[in-house]
Amino acid sequence: MDCDIEPSSLRCRVCGAAVSAAHVRRNCGTPPVPAGLGDMVKAGLSAIGITEERVSAAIGRPCGCSERAEKLNELGRKIGIG
């Protein structure tokens, strides 16, 4: 099965693999990984340059982003998102 490439992000909708152009065909052998609510928020923030490393550097201590993302994932599962 070929990857189903999302033109705006150049990522496969099924396996999440990144490609260099929307017309690239790639054999999609990876099962889909369901993204949780926290994973979606983290990906969105990373896309605009807000990363765990940058936040930690800005506040001068570990930010707890991973723990917060996991809590959002749990909440999302409870309400049916991811």
C-alpha positions in Angstrom: 0.0 0.0 0.0 1.3 3.5 -0.9 1.5 6.2 1.7 -1.4 8.7 1.6 0.5 12.0 1.5 -1.1 15.1 3.0 0.0 17.9 0.6 0.1 20.6 3.2 2.4 18.8 5.6 4.1 16.3 3.2 3.5 13.6 5.7 1.7 10.3 5.3 -1.8 10.3 6.8 -1.4 6.6 7.8 2.2 6.1 9.1 3.3 9.7 9.6 6.4 9.4 7.5 7.7 12.7 6.0 8.5 12.9 2.3 10.2 15.6 0.2 7.4 16.2 -2.2 3.7 15.5 -2.4 4.1 13.3 -5.5 6.6 10.9 -3.9 5.3 7.3 -3.7 6.5 5.4 -0.6 5.5 1.9 0.5 3.6 2.4 3.7 4.4 -0.6 5.9 4.0 1.1 9.2 0.7 0.6 11.0 -0.9 3.9 11.9 -0.1 5.3 15.3 -3.1 7.0 16.9 -2.2 10.5 18.0 -3.5 11.6 21.3 -4.7 15.0 22.2 -1.3 15.9 23.9 0.6 14.6 20.9 -1.5 16.8 18.6 -0.9 19.9 20.7 2.8 19.1 20.9 3.1 18.6 17.2 1.2 21.9 16.5 3.4 23.8 18.9 6.6 22.2 17.4 5.4 23.2 13.9 5.6 26.9 14.9 8.9 26.5 16.8 7.7 26.1 20.3 9.7 23.0 21.5 10.3 21.4 24.9 13.9 22.4 24.6 13.2 26.1 23.9 10.6 26.4 26.7 13.0 24.8 29.2 15.8 27.2 28.1 13.5 30.2 28.4 12.2 29.4 31.9 15.6 28.0 33.1 14.3 24.7 34.4 12.6 21.5 33.0 9.2 22.6 31.7 7.2 19.3 32.2 5.9 19.4 28.7 6.1 15.6 28.3 4.1 15.0 31.5 1.5 17.6 30.4 1.2 16.0 27.0 0.7 12.5 28.6 -2.1 14.0 30.8 -3.7 15.5 27.8 -3.5 12.1 26.0 -5.3 10.5 28.9 -7.9 13.2 28.9 -8.3 12.8 25.2 -8.9 9.1 25.5 -11.5 9.7 28.1 -13.5 12.1 25.9 -12.8 10.1 22.7 -10.0 12.0 21.0 -7.1 9.7 20.1 
